[in-house]
Amino acid sequence: MARLNNGFLGNASGKIGNVVFAKWRDIYTARQYQPDVHDANSPAQKKQRSRMVALLQFLKPLNKNFIKMFNTSLAKGSTPWAVAIKANMSGVSPEGCFPLQNLRLGNPTIPPLDLSEIVYNPFIDCLSFKYGPLPHPNPQNPFPLMAVSVLGKYASENGVHEFDIRHPKCFFPYGRFWCSYYDDNHEHVFENYWDGFIFWFMYYDTYDIESFYDPNNGLSEPTFGKPVPLIEGFNTKVKENPVPNDAITWEYIVREGKTSLVFSVDYKKISFKNPKDYTAILWGVALQDGKHSQSDPIEWNLSNKTHSIELIDSIAKASFIILYSIFDKKGEQVGRFNRFYINKNSEGKEFSYFNQLFDTTYGYPASFVLSGNQCGFCGNIHELFSDFIELWEQGIINNGDEPVPPKEFMLSRSDSPNGNVEVKDFTHEAGDIFYFSENAKAKLETKPDSGYQFSRWFGADAADIVKTADNAYELLMSKDRSIAAEFIQIK
């Protein structure tokens, strides 16, 4: 190789004959080109190109996440992407297939961990498995910070590779992993059901902050795992949804002292014309009193618009997660798996989905995959900090400024000997003085004594009172107010 510096061709680039000119960083180079390939269209070359294409298609979705995280510290004078291609080319089969278990990233120095009891629970979209961490390789650091990295891969469709890249580095309890949080009692996506996954374990020196930037410090060899569904035959291959969640309703019915959970199907919301040719298979999990129990499969021929399930007294006091799918007369699955949550028991008591998972240990809050406004232990952040959020949106609390106390106005109410005015929606009260936020609406309800009826409002603010219904009124609190009501005898 030769270096050019304003040579006879200047700073050239490209190819002239068997001399190749190129620029690398700020250096211009020239080298002799000696091709090893004499026939680019030979069967061997075509197979080699197909292997390379297969590898590039597989690695491309991982380039900006897992490849970048594991290979950045290894890419001296190169790129994480180039390191990944070099390390994984040997894992491509002659037919151009690249199985997930052949993936090699980073520079692991610790033996792989054994995984066991790899189970997928479709009732709560939860993947769980057991693993035992190996003794830490550095005895001088007896209390390392331990992390895991998990790359999930969904079943390929039409040759397209789709990965779950949400967990490049996470800190979870041993062996208990992800489950989705329901919104509005429904969950339609089984996003934690993978066709397979790779698991890495990482030891970090608790006292060395620099080690946190490189996961290759104390990285284990990857371990491949394949989940087994808790329900036999569960899958996500069937995409059709002939009986959506909102086509099924439920209610409790008590007859002769026995409680039944009754499901009903709305024929107007299903997509096939002959319901008698189809059967719904249902599974249920009861959550109650710190325990959970799973039912056997229940068959419901959809020629019957309703299906009744008799409950024993203890189960009738539970909430339920229902999983179902649709099958034809031949026993072939024709509808996707769906699920919904029954948040009331037979006594009408409501149960929060999150609390039930927590109280019955059916789910693991520290392992929830939550949206940005959810907290694994506190629930919905918007609800938890609703007062703060409201003050922020009103501009009362500003970034870096001292909180500004909210402006309040008071409403005084004069007594009447023949009736009463009930005041609602105030923030606080002191005797007959009620306090409201600025521009809030005071709700007023007139309650005359027996033999009397409301006649009129009087006083300086009487003209601003607006009637909303019988005996119901509103008053805008844009200033301090004083009200009085007159009640007259019914003639």
C-alpha positions as CSV (number, residue, x, y, z in Angstrom):
1,M,0.0,0.0,0.0
2,A,1.2,3.5,-0.8
3,R,0.3,6.9,0.7
4,L,-0.5,9.7,-1.7
5,N,0.1,13.4,-0.9
6,N,-0.7,15.5,-4.0
7,G,0.8,12.8,-6.2
8,F,0.7,12.7,-10.0
9,L,-3.0,12.2,-9.9
10,G,-3.6,14.6,-7.0
11,N,-5.7,13.2,-4.2
12,A,-7.3,10.5,-6.3
13,S,-10.1,8.1,-5.5
14,G,-11.5,5.2,-7.4
15,K,-9.9,2.5,-9.6
16,I,-7.5,2.7,-12.5
17,G,-6.6,-0.6,-13.9
18,N,-5.6,-2.8,-10.9
19,V,-4.7,0.3,-8.7
20,V,-7.4,1.4,-6.2
21,F,-7.3,4.9,-4.7
22,A,-9.2,5.5,-1.5
23,K,-9.5,7.9,1.4
24,W,-9.4,6.7,5.0
25,R,-10.0,9.5,7.5
26,D,-7.5,12.2,6.4
27,I,-5.2,9.8,4.6
28,Y,-5.3,9.0,0.8
29,T,-4.0,5.6,-0.1
30,A,-3.3,3.5,-3.2
31,R,-3.1,-0.2,-3.3
32,Q,-3.0,-3.0,-5.9
33,Y,-6.3,-4.7,-6.5
34,Q,-5.9,-8.5,-6.8
35,P,-9.4,-10.0,-6.9
36,D,-9.8,-13.5,-5.5
37,V,-13.1,-14.0,-7.2
38,H,-12.8,-15.0,-10.9
39,D,-16.5,-15.7,-11.4
40,A,-18.9,-13.5,-9.3
41,N,-21.9,-15.6,-10.5
42,S,-20.6,-19.0,-9.5
43,P,-22.8,-21.1,-7.2
44,A,-20.3,-20.7,-4.4
45,Q,-20.3,-16.9,-4.7
46,K,-24.1,-16.8,-4.9
47,K,-24.3,-18.9,-1.7
48,Q,-21.8,-16.7,0.0
49,R,-23.7,-13.5,-0.9
50,S,-27.0,-15.1,0.3
51,R,-25.3,-15.9,3.7
52,M,-24.1,-12.3,4.0
53,V,-27.6,-11.0,3.1
54,A,-29.2,-13.3,5.7
55,L,-26.8,-12.1,8.4
56,L,-27.3,-8.4,7.6
57,Q,-31.1,-8.8,7.6
58,F,-30.9,-10.5,11.0
59,L,-28.5,-8.0,12.6
60,K,-30.0,-4.8,11.2
61,P,-32.7,-4.4,13.9
62,L,-30.1,-4.8,16.6
63,N,-27.6,-2.3,15.3
64,K,-28.6,0.8,17.4
65,N,-29.3,-1.1,20.6
66,F,-27.7,-4.4,21.6
67,I,-24.9,-4.3,19.1
68,K,-24.0,-0.7,20.1
69,M,-24.1,-1.6,23.8
70,F,-22.0,-4.7,23.7
71,N,-19.6,-4.0,20.9
72,T,-18.7,-0.3,21.3
73,S,-15.8,-0.9,23.6
74,L,-14.5,-3.6,21.2
75,A,-14.5,-1.5,18.1
76,K,-11.0,-0.1,18.2
77,G,-10.4,1.5,14.8
78,S,-13.6,-0.1,13.5
79,T,-17.4,0.1,14.2
80,P,-19.6,-2.0,16.5
81,W,-21.5,-3.1,13.4
82,A,-18.4,-4.4,11.7
83,V,-17.4,-6.2,14.8
84,A,-20.8,-7.9,14.9
85,I,-20.6,-9.0,11.3
86,K,-17.1,-10.5,11.7
87,A,-18.1,-12.4,14.9
88,N,-21.4,-13.8,13.5
89,M,-20.6,-14.7,9.9
90,S,-19.6,-18.2,11.0
91,G,-23.0,-18.7,12.6
92,V,-24.8,-18.5,9.2
93,S,-25.7,-21.9,7.8
94,P,-24.9,-22.8,4.2
95,E,-28.6,-22.4,3.4
96,G,-28.5,-18.8,4.6
97,C,-30.2,-19.3,8.0
98,F,-29.1,-17.7,11.2
99,P,-30.7,-19.1,14.4
100,L,-30.9,-16.8,17.4
101,Q,-28.8,-19.1,19.6
102,N,-25.8,-18.5,17.3
103,L,-25.8,-14.7,18.0
104,R,-22.5,-13.5,19.6
105,L,-22.1,-10.0,21.0
106,G,-19.6,-8.5,23.3
107,N,-16.6,-10.3,25.0
108,P,-18.1,-12.6,27.6
109,T,-15.6,-14.0,30.2
110,I,-18.0,-15.9,32.5
111,P,-19.6,-19.3,31.8
112,P,-23.3,-19.3,30.8
113,L,-26.0,-19.6,33.4
114,D,-28.4,-22.4,33.4
115,L,-32.1,-21.5,32.9
116,S,-35.0,-23.7,34.0
117,E,-38.8,-23.6,34.2
118,I,-39.2,-21.2,31.4
119,V,-42.9,-20.5,31.4
120,Y,-45.1,-18.0,29.6
121,N,-48.3,-17.0,31.3
122,P,-50.8,-15.6,28.7
123,F,-53.3,-14.5,31.4
124,I,-51.0,-11.6,32.4
125,D,-48.5,-11.7,29.5
126,C,-45.8,-12.7,31.8
127,L,-42.5,-14.5,31.1
128,S,-40.8,-16.2,34.0
129,F,-37.8,-18.5,34.5
130,K,-35.4,-19.5,37.1
131,Y,-31.6,-19.0,37.0
132,G,-28.9,-19.2,39.6
133,P,-26.1,-16.7,39.4
134,L,-22.6,-18.0,39.4
135,P,-20.1,-17.1,42.1
136,H,-18.7,-13.6,41.4
137,P,-15.4,-13.8,39.6
138,N,-13.9,-11.0,41.8
139,P,-13.8,-12.1,45.4
140,Q,-12.5,-8.6,46.4
141,N,-15.9,-7.3,45.6
142,P,-18.3,-9.6,47.6
143,F,-21.4,-7.4,46.9
144,P,-21.5,-6.7,43.2
145,L,-24.4,-5.1,41.4
146,M,-26.0,-7.7,39.2
147,A,-27.8,-7.0,36.0
148,V,-29.3,-9.0,33.1
149,S,-29.8,-8.4,29.4
150,V,-32.5,-10.2,27.5
151,L,-33.1,-10.2,23.8
152,G,-36.4,-11.7,22.7
153,K,-37.3,-12.7,19.2
154,Y,-40.8,-13.2,17.8
155,A,-41.6,-15.9,15.3
156,S,-40.5,-14.8,11.9
157,E,-43.2,-14.2,9.3
158,N,-42.4,-14.0,5.6
159,G,-38.7,-13.9,6.4
160,V,-39.0,-10.7,8.5
161,H,-37.1,-10.7,11.8
162,E,-38.8,-8.9,14.7
163,F,-37.2,-8.5,18.1
164,D,-38.1,-7.3,21.6
165,I,-35.3,-4.8,22.3
166,R,-36.8,-3.2,25.4
167,H,-34.4,-4.9,27.9
168,P,-30.8,-4.3,27.0
169,K,-29.9,-3.8,30.6
170,C,-32.3,-4.2,33.6
171,F,-32.3,-5.1,37.3
172,F,-35.0,-7.5,38.2
173,P,-35.7,-10.1,40.9
174,Y,-34.2,-13.5,40.3
175,G,-36.2,-15.4,37.7
176,R,-39.3,-13.2,37.6
177,F,-39.7,-11.2,34.5
178,W,-42.1,-9.2,32.4
179,C,-45.8,-8.9,32.5
180,S,-48.0,-6.2,30.9
181,Y,-50.2,-3.8,32.7
182,Y,-53.9,-3.7,31.8
183,D,-55.5,-0.4,30.8
184,D,-59.3,-0.1,31.1
185,N,-59.5,-3.8,32.1
186,H,-58.3,-5.0,28.6
187,E,-55.1,-6.1,27.1
188,H,-54.9,-7.2,23.5
189,V,-51.2,-7.7,22.9
190,F,-49.1,-10.7,24.0
191,E,-45.8,-8.8,23.5
192,N,-43.8,-10.9,26.0
193,Y,-44.5,-14.2,24.2
194,W,-41.3,-14.9,22.3
195,D,-40.3,-17.7,20.0
196,G,-37.0,-17.7,21.8
197,F,-34.6,-15.4,23.7
198,I,-31.0,-14.9,24.7
199,F,-30.0,-14.2,28.3
200,W,-26.8,-12.5,29.5
201,F,-25.8,-11.9,33.1
202,M,-23.6,-9.0,34.1
203,Y,-21.6,-8.4,37.3
204,Y,-20.8,-4.8,38.0
205,D,-18.2,-3.5,40.5
206,T,-20.4,-1.5,42.9
207,Y,-17.5,0.9,43.7
208,D,-16.2,1.4,40.1
209,I,-18.4,3.8,38.2
210,E,-16.4,3.4,35.0
211,S,-17.3,-0.3,34.8
212,F,-21.0,0.7,34.4
213,Y,-20.2,2.1,30.9
214,D,-18.9,-1.2,29.6
215,P,-21.1,-4.3,30.0
216,N,-18.2,-6.5,29.0
217,N,-16.8,-6.2,32.5
218,G,-18.1,-9.4,34.1
219,L,-20.3,-10.5,31.2
220,S,-21.5,-14.1,31.0
221,E,-21.8,-16.3,27.9
222,P,-25.3,-16.0,26.4
223,T,-27.9,-18.6,27.2
224,F,-30.7,-19.5,24.9
225,G,-34.2,-20.1,26.1
226,K,-37.6,-21.0,24.6
227,P,-40.8,-20.3,26.6
228,V,-43.4,-23.0,27.2
229,P,-47.0,-21.6,27.4
230,L,-48.9,-22.2,30.6
231,I,-52.0,-23.1,28.4
232,E,-51.4,-25.9,26.0
233,G,-51.9,-24.8,22.4
234,F,-51.5,-21.1,23.1
235,N,-50.1,-19.2,20.1
236,T,-50.1,-15.9,18.4
237,K,-50.1,-17.2,14.9
238,V,-53.8,-16.8,14.3
239,K,-54.5,-13.1,13.7
240,E,-58.2,-13.2,12.9
241,N,-60.5,-11.8,15.6
242,P,-64.1,-13.0,14.9
243,V,-65.2,-12.6,18.5
244,P,-63.6,-9.4,19.9
245,N,-63.5,-8.6,23.6
246,D,-66.4,-6.2,23.4
247,A,-68.7,-8.9,21.9
248,I,-68.7,-10.7,25.3
249,T,-70.4,-9.4,28.4
250,W,-70.7,-10.9,31.9
251,E,-73.0,-10.7,34.9
252,Y,-73.6,-12.6,38.2
253,I,-77.0,-14.3,38.7
254,V,-78.1,-15.9,42.0
255,R,-80.8,-18.5,41.9
256,E,-81.9,-20.7,44.8
257,G,-78.9,-19.6,46.8
258,K,-76.4,-20.6,44.1
259,T,-74.3,-18.0,42.2
260,S,-73.5,-18.3,38.5
261,L,-71.2,-16.3,36.3
262,V,-73.1,-15.8,33.0
263,F,-71.4,-14.8,29.8
264,S,-73.3,-13.4,26.8
265,V,-72.3,-12.9,23.2
266,D,-73.6,-10.1,21.0
267,Y,-74.2,-11.7,17.6
268,K,-74.1,-8.2,16.0
269,K,-70.4,-7.8,16.9
270,I,-69.1,-11.1,15.7
271,S,-67.8,-11.7,12.1
272,F,-69.2,-15.1,11.2
273,K,-72.8,-15.8,10.1
274,N,-73.4,-19.3,11.7
275,P,-72.5,-19.1,15.4
276,K,-73.6,-22.8,15.8
277,D,-70.6,-23.9,13.8
278,Y,-68.1,-22.4,16.3
279,T,-67.1,-23.0,19.9
280,A,-65.4,-20.7,22.4
281,I,-62.9,-22.3,24.7
282,L,-62.4,-20.3,27.9
283,W,-59.9,-20.5,30.7
284,G,-60.1,-18.5,34.0
285,V,-57.9,-17.5,36.9
286,A,-59.6,-16.6,40.2
287,L,-57.8,-14.0,42.3
288,Q,-58.9,-13.7,46.0
289,D,-57.7,-13.6,49.6
290,G,-54.0,-13.7,48.7
291,K,-54.4,-16.8,46.5
292,H,-55.0,-17.6,42.9
293,S,-56.4,-20.7,41.1
294,Q,-56.8,-21.7,37.5
295,S,-59.8,-23.4,36.0
296,D,-59.9,-26.3,33.4
297,P,-60.9,-25.3,29.9
298,I,-64.6,-24.5,29.5
299,E,-66.4,-25.1,26.2
300,W,-69.2,-22.7,25.1
301,N,-71.0,-23.5,21.8
302,L,-71.9,-20.1,20.4
303,S,-75.2,-21.4,19.2
304,N,-76.2,-20.5,22.8
305,K,-76.2,-16.8,23.2
306,T,-75.3,-17.2,26.9
307,H,-73.2,-19.6,28.9
308,S,-73.6,-20.1,32.7
309,I,-70.8,-21.3,35.1
310,E,-71.9,-22.2,38.6
311,L,-69.5,-20.9,41.3
312,I,-68.8,-22.2,44.7
313,D,-69.2,-19.6,47.5
314,S,-65.5,-18.9,47.9
315,I,-64.8,-18.5,44.2
316,A,-67.8,-16.2,43.8
317,K,-66.0,-13.7,46.0
318,A,-63.1,-13.5,43.6
319,S,-62.2,-11.4,40.6
320,F,-61.2,-13.2,37.4
321,I,-58.9,-13.0,34.4
322,I,-60.5,-14.7,31.4
323,L,-58.6,-16.1,28.4
324,Y,-60.4,-17.4,25.3
325,S,-60.1,-18.5,21.7
326,I,-62.5,-19.6,18.9
327,F,-62.5,-23.1,17.2
328,D,-64.6,-24.6,14.4
329,K,-66.3,-28.0,14.3
330,K,-63.1,-29.7,13.2
331,G,-61.3,-28.4,16.3
332,E,-59.2,-26.0,14.3
333,Q,-58.4,-22.6,15.8
334,V,-60.1,-19.8,13.8
335,G,-59.8,-16.9,16.2
336,R,-57.0,-15.3,18.1
337,F,-56.5,-15.6,21.8
338,N,-58.1,-12.7,23.7
339,R,-58.4,-11.9,27.4
340,F,-60.3,-9.6,29.7
341,Y,-60.5,-8.8,33.4
342,I,-63.7,-9.2,35.5
343,N,-63.1,-6.6,38.3
344,K,-66.2,-7.3,40.4
345,N,-67.2,-10.3,42.6
346,S,-70.8,-11.6,43.1
347,E,-71.3,-9.1,45.9
348,G,-70.5,-6.1,43.7
349,K,-67.2,-5.4,45.3
350,E,-64.6,-4.0,42.9
351,F,-61.0,-5.1,42.7
352,S,-58.1,-3.1,41.1
353,Y,-56.3,-5.3,38.6
354,F,-52.9,-4.2,39.9
355,N,-53.8,-4.7,43.5
356,Q,-55.1,-8.2,42.9
357,L,-51.9,-9.2,41.1
358,F,-49.9,-7.8,44.0
359,D,-52.0,-9.2,46.8
360,T,-52.2,-12.7,45.3
361,T,-48.6,-12.8,44.1
362,Y,-49.9,-13.8,40.7
363,G,-47.8,-11.0,39.1
364,Y,-44.6,-9.3,40.2
365,P,-44.8,-5.5,40.4
366,A,-41.1,-5.0,40.1
367,S,-41.2,-6.8,36.8
368,F,-44.0,-4.9,35.2
369,V,-43.4,-3.5,31.7
370,L,-45.3,-0.2,32.2
371,S,-46.1,2.8,30.1
372,G,-44.6,6.1,31.0
373,N,-47.3,7.2,33.4
374,Q,-47.3,3.9,35.4
375,C,-45.4,3.0,38.6
376,G,-44.9,-0.6,39.5
377,F,-45.8,-0.1,43.2
378,C,-48.0,3.0,43.2
379,G,-50.2,2.5,40.1
380,N,-51.0,5.4,37.8
381,I,-48.6,8.4,38.3
382,H,-51.2,10.8,37.0
383,E,-53.6,9.7,39.7
384,L,-50.9,9.6,42.4
385,F,-49.7,13.1,41.7
386,S,-52.9,14.6,40.3
387,D,-52.8,17.6,42.6
388,F,-49.2,18.5,41.6
389,I,-49.9,18.0,37.9
390,E,-53.0,20.2,38.1
391,L,-51.0,23.0,39.8
392,W,-48.2,22.6,37.3
393,E,-50.6,22.8,34.3
394,Q,-52.2,25.9,35.8
395,G,-48.8,27.6,36.1
396,I,-49.0,27.8,39.9
397,I,-45.9,25.7,40.2
398,N,-43.1,26.6,37.8
399,N,-39.8,25.1,37.0
400,G,-37.3,26.4,39.5
401,D,-39.6,29.0,41.0
402,E,-41.2,29.1,44.5
403,P,-44.7,27.6,44.6
404,V,-47.4,30.2,44.3
405,P,-50.3,29.7,46.7
406,P,-53.6,29.1,44.8
407,K,-56.0,32.0,44.9
408,E,-59.2,31.2,46.8
409,F,-62.6,32.9,47.2
410,M,-65.0,32.3,50.0
411,L,-68.7,31.8,49.9
412,S,-70.8,32.7,53.0
413,R,-74.3,31.3,53.4
414,S,-77.0,32.9,55.5
415,D,-79.3,30.6,57.5
416,S,-83.0,30.3,56.7
417,P,-85.6,29.3,59.3
418,N,-87.6,27.2,56.7
419,G,-85.0,25.3,54.8
420,N,-81.4,24.8,54.0
421,V,-78.9,25.3,51.2
422,E,-76.3,22.5,50.7
423,V,-73.0,23.6,49.2
424,K,-70.8,21.2,47.3
425,D,-67.4,21.0,45.5
426,F,-65.6,23.3,47.9
427,T,-61.9,22.8,48.8
428,H,-62.4,23.3,52.6
429,E,-64.8,24.9,55.0
430,A,-64.8,26.8,58.2
431,G,-68.3,27.0,59.9
432,D,-70.7,28.5,57.3
433,I,-67.8,29.8,55.2
434,F,-66.9,27.6,52.2
435,Y,-63.6,28.1,50.2
436,F,-63.3,27.5,46.4
437,S,-60.4,27.8,43.9
438,E,-60.6,30.7,41.5
439,N,-63.2,30.3,38.8
440,A,-64.5,27.0,40.3
441,K,-68.2,26.5,40.3
442,A,-70.0,26.2,43.6
443,K,-72.8,23.5,43.5
444,L,-75.9,24.6,45.4
445,E,-78.9,22.4,46.3
446,T,-82.0,23.9,48.0
447,K,-83.6,21.7,50.7
448,P,-86.9,23.2,52.0
449,D,-88.4,21.9,55.3
450,S,-91.6,19.9,55.2
451,G,-94.5,22.1,54.1
452,Y,-92.3,24.7,52.5
453,Q,-90.8,25.3,49.0
454,F,-87.9,27.3,47.6
455,S,-89.0,30.8,46.5
456,R,-85.9,32.9,45.4
457,W,-82.3,33.9,45.9
458,F,-81.6,37.3,47.3
459,G,-78.6,39.4,48.0
460,A,-75.8,41.0,45.9
461,D,-74.8,37.8,44.2
462,A,-78.4,36.4,43.5
463,A,-78.3,37.5,39.8
464,D,-75.2,35.3,39.1
465,I,-76.7,32.0,40.4
466,V,-77.6,29.7,37.5
467,K,-80.2,26.9,37.7
468,T,-79.0,23.6,36.3
469,A,-81.9,21.2,37.5
470,D,-84.7,21.1,39.9
471,N,-83.4,22.3,43.3
472,A,-79.9,22.5,41.8
473,Y,-77.9,25.6,41.0
474,E,-74.3,26.8,40.2
475,L,-72.4,29.9,41.1
476,L,-69.1,30.9,39.5
477,M,-66.5,31.7,42.2
478,S,-64.7,34.6,40.5
479,K,-64.8,36.6,43.7
480,D,-66.0,36.4,47.3
481,R,-69.7,35.6,47.4
482,S,-72.6,35.8,49.8
483,I,-75.9,34.0,49.3
484,A,-79.2,33.7,51.0
485,A,-82.3,31.7,50.1
486,E,-86.0,32.4,50.8
487,F,-88.4,29.5,51.5
488,I,-92.2,30.0,51.6
489,Q,-95.0,27.9,52.9
490,I,-96.9,25.7,50.4
491,K,-100.5,26.9,50.1
